[in-house]
Amino acid sequence: MCGIAGAVGLTPDARPDVERVRAMSCRIAHRGPDGEGVWVSPSGRAVLAHRRLSIIDIETGQQPMVDAESGGTRALVFNGEVYNYRELRDALRGQGAHFRTESDTEVLLRLVARDGAGAVDALRGMFAFIAWDDVRGELVVARDRVGKKPLFYVEDGGCLYFASSLRALRETAPAELTIDREALALYLALGYIPAPYTIYTRVRKLPAAHVATLAGGALRARRFWDLAPEDPPFEGTYEQALDALEERLGTAVEIRLRSDVPLGVFLSGGIDSSLIAALAARHAGAPVATFSIGFDDQAFDESPFAAEVARHLGAEHHLFRVHADVQQLLPQLVWHFGEPYADSSALPTWVLAEQTRRHVVVALGGDGGDEGFAG
């Protein structure tokens, strides 16, 4: 993960606070230990900041990435990965585009320069990004299809301030933020606060699968994708459906293995993560590293199932255990979430991610399989 922050004037004469954006960047330093940068547009109307975790093109993928062909008037900050960046880069090169890096960030920059907000339709990945064109006064802000990458924003003094972290906006706000009672009610009913709400009245989340632009001095967002497409029902046989599904899943896993850093798989032993681990093992060309969490309470411990799958796949398996004192992590989790969140699985997931990071930088997981297949 990386961290992004930025600010844009809603009108041509509005100028954001550069030092506030720098302070926001400091609040998300933990999201990107490998690099940092701040860009102020020539007009001063936009400020972009980035904290980098290097995954693709470690040497030349620094951000904010400025488009040299624009004379330094167009730039972008990006958190996530565009998995089909190689195919998009080849297509753009075929249309005469030139690239100075091997990064997916530059592919995204070129795509936004060409298509504006329409660039999101071509992306396969997990992402949140902010792009600004200083000559045209055009802003493009987007979040991936299922909201894997966070993006919060608030309007202050005629400017919009964006950040990967709710805490970055709260701790740099010029006045204390107030609790949104409607959002609190939603939390008590659902166990989380759905977009576009946050726990604070003026701060909003950009919803998943939405892209936003400036229009009439305000941010205008639209949905660009929905989980339930209007495609006709599959008319083949059950076996043909299985073959088609296996091909799609295989492609999805294969392109997610594109990385310039060590990569592994979170393995619970359930259907979703086991299937992903199996497909990763098929496409990796080497034993895949798998990581599991175990519990002292046998009623919750699924680690034997994960170990069995790992043995079957010939994986390099790692098991970590969660002990009763895990509740000591609660203050740290609250600090990072920035608002109420009632899913207790966040505790073992935190432990798993913390331990896995000692071995690899990126890990695939099975989360989302239940939702994508209707439970």
FENFEN-V107855 format. One line per field, one symbol per residue. phi: phi as a letter, one per 40 degrees, with the letter a starting at -180 (. if undefined). A space follows every 50 residues. Layout:
BEGIN
phi = ???
END
This chain:
BEGIN
phi = .bbbaaaaccbdccbccccccccccccbdccacciaabbbcdcgcbbbba bbbcbbfccbccbdcbccccggbbaababhabccccccccccccchcbbb bbccccccdcccccbgcccccccbibababbbbcccgbbbbabccbgcbc abaabafgbbbbacbccccccbccbccbcccccccccccbgabccccbcb cccbcccdfbbbbcaggacbbbcbabcbccccdcbccccccccccccccc cccdccccacbdbabcbcgcccccccccccccccgadccbbbbbbccccb cbcccccccccccgcccbbbbbbccccccddccddccgadabcccccccc ccccccccbbcbbcacdhccccbfg
END
